[in-house]
Amino acid sequence: MEIDFTTILGLVAGVLTTLAYLPQLIKTWQSKSANDLSWSMLIILCVGIILWLIYGFSVHDIPLIAANIVTLLIASVILVLKIRYSSGTDEEGKKQEAQVRTETT
């Protein structure tokens, strides 16, 4: 199987745009807060990624499919963390928020 420049370009672009979400995932995980993330942005992002996946499968574009599977996974984890931390079920997150409030007053 010969890989041409266009495929390499697509793979590099996919890796970079996918990796762009990792710092947000790490920050959300560590801070136990997703308050600064918009619900609508996350939902629109996930729907858009799903549509890119459908398109990628329809045109048999491996770089597009691979990048969007990983991106959907990362975006979905961020969305789940947003739900988890917004629902108030995470006790550690509540403790950290209380501590920050106490330190700022």
Residue, then its C-alpha position, 0 to 999 in steps of 0.5 A: m500500500e502506497i501512502d501519498f502526500t495527501t494521505i500524510l497531510g490528512l494524517v498529520a492534520g488529524v493528529l494535530t486537531t485531535l491532540a488539540y483537545l487533550p489539554q482541555l481534557i486534562k485541565t477538566w479532569q484535574s480541576k474537576s470543573a467544566n464550568d467554562l465549557s459551553w454545553s452548546m459547544l460540546i453538543i454541536l462539536c460531538v454532532g459535527i464529529i459524528l457527521w464527519l465520521i459518517y462522511g469519512f466512511s462514505v468516502h472511505d477516507i482513513p485519516l478522516i475516520a481515524a482522527n474523528i474516532v479519536t476526537l469523538l472519544i476525547a470530546s465525549v469524555i469531556l462532555v461526560l465530565k461536564i455532566r458529572y461535575s455539573s450534576g454535583t455528584d462529584e464530592e471532590g469537585k465540591k470540596q475544591e470549589a468550596q476551598v477556592r471560594t474560601e481562599t478568595t474571600 
